[in-house]
Every structure is written in C-alpha cells, then in structure tokens.
Amino acid sequence: MDKRVDLYDVEALYAYIEGIADKNNLKQTMMALPLMKELHKGQFRYGKDKKPYIVHPMMIARQAVALGLLDDELVAAILLHDVLEDCDVKKEDLPVSDEVKKIVELVSFFEKEGVPEPEAKANYYQKIAAHKKASILKVLDRCNNVSTMGETFSIPRLCRYIEETETYVYPLIEKIMSDYPEYYDAAFLAQYQIESILKTLKRFLDEESGSAVEAGQ
C-alpha cells in the first residue's frame, strides 16, 4: 500500500497553512489565504496533472514554515506573490498591510517598453536584493520553480531559466547570507536544493545535446 504523503494535496496544504496561521495569530496570512484562493481560481499548473495553481504559493508557504520562517507578512506575501502578474488585481486593491503589498510588488516582474530584458532583469533583482523579505521570498519561489520545471518547461525554456538562476539568483542568495543572517539557514538549504537540481539538469542537457550532434553526423 502506497503511504507516501501527497505533497500537492490542495486541501491538506490549505488546512495546514490555515491551522498554522490560526495557532500563531498570523492575521495577514489569514487574510491572504482565502484571497489567494479566490484570485487564482480556475488557474492551473504542474503539467499533465493540472494541479490548481494555488499549490505553488502554498508549497512555498509550507516550505517557509518548515524552515522556521513564521513571519506573518512574509508568509502572506508568499501566498500572494503571483497575483499582480497573473490575476486581474492591482496592489492598491489587496486588503493586506502596506508591507505585504510592498513585498508582492517587488517580486512581481513586468516588462517595460523600450527597456532591454537583461537591463530590466538586473533592475528587478537589484530592487529585490535591497529588501530582505522580498529576497528570501524570491529565493524560495525559485527553489520551488526549479523543483518542478523539469516536468513543465521546454528545453529552451529550461536553458533560459538555468541561466537566469545562475546570473541573478545565486548572487541574491550570497547577498542574503551576507546581509540578512536571520535567513542564512533558509538560504543555504534553498541553495543546496537549487544547485543540486541544476547540476543534474545541466548534465542531462549536455548529454542530450551530444546525442543530437552524434545523430546528425
């Protein structure tokens, strides 16, 4: 009998976070949780299984709690971190604290007309790095995305994502470890997971590339 825990059980994740928020009086999280569920309603993720999108922010929130990051504004921002990009909502309309709104805004990326993507990305990560809660949120978000991208990303997208991670996220982790010591352990564990997955994927991609070259000879 398979007794493995279903990591992507939507109801179990929701109930767990709700229970943690209630037990620890995380008021911002209690507001953010149902709001996240409503705003992401009808959105899906995770490839063939078509898991509800809310699995993604709830998994990151679950990871934050497991790492001992019981910060109300941080957990609330984690739950809402994609709503500005993916939902028809403005920062001003979110019924949460100004700090939560600020964190969500910082980790939301929007292309600007006339600004080359490398410049836009550099500016984006620079602003995040100046805010400690936005920094650890971004790293945990990337950790979750890296953990699932092998299932959903095309090969070209995988390559782009790996390059972005190495260019911007690794320095962000170093910044956290240097300047935000309260997040050192969380950043270390995220780095370990991200690097382990990326090294495996890069070897696979190298082998695939080599096979393609040999087949063309």
C-alpha positions, 0 to 999 in steps of 0.5 A: 500500500502506497503511504507516501504523503501527497505533497500537492494535496490542495486541501491538506496544504490549505488546512495546514497553512490555515491551522498554522496561521490560526495557532500563531495569530498570523492575521495577514496570512489569514487574510491572504489565504482565502484571497489567494484562493479566490484570485487564482481560481480556475488557474492551473499548473504542474503539467499533465496533472493540472494541479490548481495553481494555488499549490505553488504559493502554498508549497512555498508557504509550507516550505517557509514554515518548515524552515522556521520562517513564521513571519506573518507578512512574509508568509502572506506575501508568499501566498500572494506573490503571483497575483499582480502578474497573473490575476486581474488585481492591482496592489492598491486593491489587496486588503493586506498591510502596506508591507505585504503589498510592498513585498508582492510588488517587488517580486512581481516582474513586468516588462517595460517598453523600450527597456532591454530584458537583461537591463530590466532583469538586473533592475528587478533583482537589484530592487529585490536584493535591497529588501530582505523579505522580498529576497528570501521570498524570491529565493524560495519561489525559485527553489520551488520553480526549479523543483518542478520545471523539469516536468513543465518547461521546454528545453529552451525554456529550461536553458533560459531559466538555468541561466537566469538562476545562475546570473541573478539568483545565486548572487541574491542568495550570497547577498542574503547570507551576507546581509540578512543572517536571520535567513542564512539557514533558509538560504543555504538549504534553498541553495543546496536544493537549487544547485543540486537540481541544476547540476543534474539538469545541466548534465542531462542537457549536455548529454542530450545535446551530444546525442543530437550532434552524434545523430546528425553526423 
